[in-house]
Amino acid sequence: MFEFMSGLPVFSQPLARLSASIRMVINACVLAGASIVAAGLALNGMAWTAILPALIVVRSARWAQLVTIHIAAHAKPHERALRAAGHILSALLLIEPFELGKSGYAPDHKNDHHSPFKLSTPSDPTYWFLTFYMGVRPGAPVRENARRLALNFFNPWTHARIFFGRVAANFTGATFTKAAAGIQLCTWGALAAVGLGEVLLIAWVLPITLGFQLAQMLRLPLEHRWRPAREDAFEPRALRRFLTPVNHLVEPCLADNAGLAARSTYYVRQALNFALRAIAFPRDSAWGHAAHHERAFDIGDGERAAYEFRCRLIAKGDPLNPVNWGYCAALLGFLRSAKAAAPARKEGL
């Protein structure tokens, strides 16, 4: 449980090794079960009590995208079942189509996001999301970018743009994605027409739209630093390490002599870290993601190996990978890297 909540391995316990297929089935059952429970509570006039199962739907939807679809994007051509799961889950969640020839999530992720020459550039999908939807500006002061992140996080118009962009991407895709998106939206309309709109909204629509997008906006700024203004001073491998920080969504224990104020703020931050870990950062933890870029560890079975690898780097005193403890510290590291980055050209934004 500690390993799940904090993202830090408990070395005294054996690592549970489950195949990607088994994890996918378990998560699908959790997703469906939580949605059904939320619907049942809403049907019985207990909409407020449906918040917890609705949050579980958000977490399971994010797991599907961050873990299952991510693994499918790195799957080999002969792993057809995983790739099929990537197509189906992408259509079900109304996110970017998995694969459309040379475009789509899988090719863009492998060719642009994992390229050492394109990572954290306008060609990177993560960079594009952070600048286009979240308003981050390379070279801008920390306070300005923090304000932009907060305003867009709470801005209904920003979330509407993201959602309509997701829907449009599905309707401009292959026949399968068009049909799947059309069937799902027609189903939403039919359920609303027979008086089940509130139930549908609580049990499915809000979790996979607004909830999913809020969790996405919480996570993306922590994944990578911005490219420095003098990136030519870095060796290619050193630059890749610099761009993938080591973020732990937990904070070290307080000193024994800490005062009441320090303890109070510490426990508030820890509660925030654990909540974010449970909902917005499922399984594919921040340190696992960093090591995945470094050595392409398997996202599922290699989390402990990834953590141990990063610990060895830190023990050597790698200056490119300072450890950020807690969400706030990790976010501040991202904002500082954006301030130190070269301002983007106008045509790139």
C-alpha positions in Angstrom: 0.0 0.0 0.0 2.8 2.4 0.9 4.5 1.6 -2.5 1.2 2.3 -4.3 0.5 5.6 -2.5 3.9 7.1 -2.3 5.7 5.8 -5.4 8.6 4.7 -3.3 9.4 1.0 -3.3 9.4 -1.0 -0.1 12.6 -3.0 -0.6 11.7 -5.6 2.0 8.7 -6.8 0.0 8.8 -8.8 -3.3 7.8 -6.9 -6.4 4.5 -8.2 -7.8 5.2 -9.1 -11.4 2.0 -9.0 -13.5 1.9 -9.1 -17.3 0.6 -6.1 -19.2 -2.5 -8.1 -20.2 -3.4 -9.0 -16.6 -2.9 -5.4 -15.4 -5.1 -4.2 -18.3 -7.9 -6.6 -17.4 -7.8 -5.7 -13.7 -7.9 -2.0 -14.6 -10.8 -2.5 -17.0 -12.7 -4.2 -14.3 -12.0 -1.4 -11.8 -13.0 1.2 -14.4 -16.3 -0.6 -15.2 -17.0 -1.4 -11.6 -16.4 2.1 -10.3 -18.6 3.6 -13.1 -21.4 1.2 -12.3 -21.2 2.0 -8.5 -21.3 5.7 -9.3 -24.3 5.3 -11.6 -26.1 3.2 -8.9 -25.5 5.9 -6.3 -26.7 8.6 -8.6 -29.8 6.7 -9.6 -30.7 6.3 -5.9 -30.5 10.1 -5.3 -27.1 9.9 -3.6 -25.1 11.9 -6.2 -22.7 13.4 -3.6 -21.7 9.9 -2.4 -20.7 9.1 -5.9 -17.7 11.4 -5.8 -15.3 8.6 -4.6 -16.2 6.0 -7.3 -16.1 8.9 -9.9 -12.5 9.7 -8.8 -11.7 6.0 -9.1 -13.0 6.2 -12.7 -10.7 9.1 -13.3 -7.7 7.2 -11.9 -8.5 4.1 -14.0 -8.9 6.2 -17.1 -5.5 7.8 -16.5 -4.0 4.3 -15.8 -5.4 3.1 -19.1 -3.7 6.0 -20.9 -0.5 6.3 -18.9 0.2 2.5 -18.6 -1.8 0.3 -21.0 -1.9 2.7 -24.0 1.7 3.7 -23.3 2.9 0.1 -23.2 1.0 -0.5 -26.4 2.7 2.4 -28.1 6.1 0.7 -27.4 4.8 -2.8 -28.3 6.5 -4.6 -31.2 4.5 -5.2 -34.4 3.8 -8.8 -33.5 2.2 -7.9 -30.2 -1.2 -7.4 -31.9 -3.3 -7.8 -28.7 -1.6 -4.9 -27.0 -1.9 -2.7 -30.0 -5.6 -3.6 -30.4 -6.1 -2.6 -26.7 -4.4 0.7 -27.5 -6.9 1.4 -30.3 -9.9 0.3 -28.3 -9.0 2.2 -25.1 -8.1 5.4 -27.0 -11.5 5.3 -28.7 -13.4 4.5 -25.5 -11.7 7.5 -23.7 -12.1 9.8 -26.7 -8.5 10.7 -26.6 -6.0 11.0 -29.5 -6.4 8.0 -31.9 -3.8 5.4 -31.2 -2.3 5.0 -34.7 -3.3 6.6 -38.0 -0.6 5.5 -40.4 2.4 7.7 -39.6 0.5 9.9 -37.1 -1.5 9.3 -33.9 -0.4 8.8 -30.3 1.9 5.8 -30.9 4.1 7.1 -33.7 4.2 10.7 -32.3 5.2 9.3 -28.9 8.0 7.1 -30.2 9.3 9.3 -32.9 8.9 12.8 -31.3 8.6 12.5 -27.6 11.3 9.8 -27.2 13.7 11.5 -29.7 16.6 13.2 -27.9 16.6 15.8 -30.6 12.8 16.5 -30.4 12.0 16.1 -26.7 10.9 19.4 -25.2 10.8 21.1 -28.6 7.7 22.3 -30.6 7.7 18.8 -32.3 7.1 17.1 -28.9 3.3 16.6 -28.2 3.9 17.4 -24.5 5.6 20.7 -25.3 2.7 21.5 -27.6 0.1 20.8 -25.0 1.9 22.8 -22.4 2.3 25.9 -24.6 -1.0 25.7 -26.6 -3.4 24.7 -23.9 -1.7 25.6 -20.6 -0.1 28.8 -21.8 3.5 28.1 -20.7 6.0 30.5 -22.3 9.7 29.6 -22.4 11.8 32.4 -21.0 8.9 33.9 -19.0 9.3 34.5 -15.2 8.3 31.9 -12.8 5.3 33.8 -11.4 4.0 34.5 -14.9 4.1 30.9 -16.0 2.6 29.8 -12.6 -0.2 32.2 -13.1 -0.8 30.9 -16.6 -0.9 27.3 -15.4 -3.4 28.1 -12.6 -5.7 30.2 -14.9 -5.9 27.5 -17.6 -6.3 24.8 -15.0 -9.5 26.4 -13.8 -10.6 27.9 -17.1 -13.8 26.2 -18.5 -13.0 27.5 -22.0 -9.6 25.8 -21.9 -11.2 22.5 -20.9 -13.8 22.9 -23.7 -11.0 23.4 -26.2 -9.2 20.3 -25.0 -12.3 18.2 -25.2 -13.4 19.4 -28.6 -9.9 18.8 -29.8 -10.1 15.2 -28.6 -13.4 14.7 -30.3 -12.3 16.3 -33.6 -9.2 14.1 -33.6 -11.4 11.0 -33.5 -13.7 12.2 -36.3 -10.7 13.0 -38.5 -9.2 9.6 -37.9 -9.8 6.1 -39.4 -13.2 4.6 -39.9 -13.0 2.7 -36.6 -12.3 5.8 -34.6 -15.0 7.8 -36.4 -17.6 5.0 -35.8 -16.5 4.5 -32.1 -16.7 8.3 -31.4 -20.1 8.6 -33.1 -21.6 5.6 -31.3 -20.4 6.9 -27.9 -21.7 10.4 -28.5 -25.1 9.1 -29.8 -25.3 6.9 -26.7 -24.7 9.9 -24.5 -27.5 11.7 -26.3 -29.9 8.8 -26.1 -29.4 8.3 -22.3 -29.8 12.0 -21.7 -33.1 12.0 -23.7 -34.6 9.2 -21.5 -33.8 11.1 -18.3 -30.4 9.5 -17.4 -28.3 12.6 -18.2 -27.3 13.3 -14.6 -26.4 9.6 -14.0 -24.3 9.5 -17.2 -22.6 12.8 -16.3 -21.5 11.6 -12.8 -20.6 8.1 -13.7 -18.8 8.5 -17.0 -18.8 11.9 -18.8 -17.3 14.1 -16.2 -14.6 11.6 -15.1 -13.3 11.0 -18.6 -13.6 14.6 -19.7 -13.0 17.2 -17.0 -11.5 14.8 -14.4 -9.2 13.2 -17.0 -8.0 16.6 -18.3 -7.4 18.0 -14.8 -5.3 15.0 -13.9 -3.4 15.4 -17.2 -2.7 19.1 -16.5 -1.4 18.2 -13.1 1.0 15.6 -14.4 2.4 17.0 -17.7 4.5 19.9 -16.2 6.4 17.4 -14.0 7.5 15.1 -16.8 10.3 17.1 -18.3 12.3 20.2 -17.9 12.5 22.9 -20.6 15.4 22.8 -22.9 18.1 25.2 -21.7 19.1 28.3 -23.7 22.6 26.9 -24.1 21.8 23.2 -24.8 24.9 23.0 -27.0 26.9 22.9 -23.8 25.4 19.4 -23.0 26.4 16.1 -24.4 23.3 14.3 -25.9 23.0 11.8 -23.1 23.6 14.5 -20.5 20.9 16.6 -22.1 18.4 13.8 -21.9 19.2 13.2 -18.2 18.8 17.0 -17.6 15.4 16.9 -19.3 14.0 14.0 -17.3 14.1 15.1 -13.6 13.8 12.7 -10.6 10.5 13.6 -9.0 9.2 11.8 -5.9 5.6 12.5 -4.9 6.3 12.1 -1.3 8.5 14.2 1.2 11.1 12.9 3.6 10.3 12.7 7.3 10.4 15.9 9.4 13.1 16.5 11.9 12.2 15.5 15.5 12.5 19.1 16.7 10.1 20.5 14.0 7.7 23.1 15.3 3.9 23.0 15.1 3.7 25.3 12.1 6.2 23.2 10.2 4.4 20.0 11.1 1.0 21.4 10.0 2.2 22.5 6.6 4.1 19.2 6.2 1.0 17.1 6.7 -1.0 19.2 4.4 1.6 18.8 1.6 1.8 15.1 2.3 -1.9 14.7 2.0 -1.7 16.6 -1.3 1.1 14.4 -2.5 -0.7 11.2 -1.7 -4.0 12.4 -3.3 -2.1 13.3 -6.5 -0.3 10.0 -6.4 -3.5 8.1 -6.1 -5.4 9.9 -8.8 -3.2 11.8 -11.3 0.0 9.6 -11.1 -1.1 6.0 -11.1 1.5 3.2 -11.4 3.6 4.9 -14.1 5.2 7.0 -11.3 7.4 10.1 -11.8 10.7 8.3 -11.2 9.6 5.4 -13.3 8.9 7.7 -16.2 12.4 9.4 -15.8 14.2 6.1 -15.9 12.0 4.9 -18.8 13.4 7.8 -20.9 16.9 7.0 -19.7 17.1 3.3 -20.3 13.7 2.4 -21.8 12.8 0.1 -18.9 9.6 -1.8 -19.2 7.0 0.4 -17.7 5.3 -2.4 -15.8 7.8 -4.9 -14.5 10.8 -2.6 -14.4 9.7 0.1 -11.9 11.8 -1.2 -9.0 14.8 -1.7 -11.4 14.2 1.9 -12.7 14.1 3.3 -9.2 17.3 1.5 -8.2 19.0 2.7 -11.4 18.1 6.3 -10.6 19.3 5.9 -7.0 22.7 4.7 -8.3 22.9 7.8 -10.5 22.0 10.1 -7.5 24.6 8.3 -5.3 27.3 9.2 -7.8 26.4 12.8 -7.4 24.9 13.4 -10.8 24.4 17.2 -10.9 22.0 16.9 -13.8 19.4 15.0 -11.7 18.7 16.8 -8.5 15.8 15.1 -6.6 12.6 17.0 -6.2 10.6 15.8 -3.1 6.9 16.5 -3.4 4.7 18.0 -6.0 5.4 21.6 -5.2 9.1 21.2 -5.4 8.8 19.3 -8.7 6.5 22.0 -10.2 8.9 24.8 -9.1 11.8 22.9 -10.8 9.8 22.9 -14.1 8.9 26.6 -13.8 12.5 27.5 -13.2 13.6 25.5 -16.2 11.0 27.3 -18.3 12.4 30.7 -17.1 16.0 29.6 -18.1 14.9 28.4 -21.5 15.4 30.4 -24.7 12.2 32.3 -25.6 10.2 30.5 -28.3 9.9 32.0 -31.7 6.4 33.6 -32.4 5.7 31.2 -35.3 6.3 28.2 -33.0 3.5 29.3 -30.7 
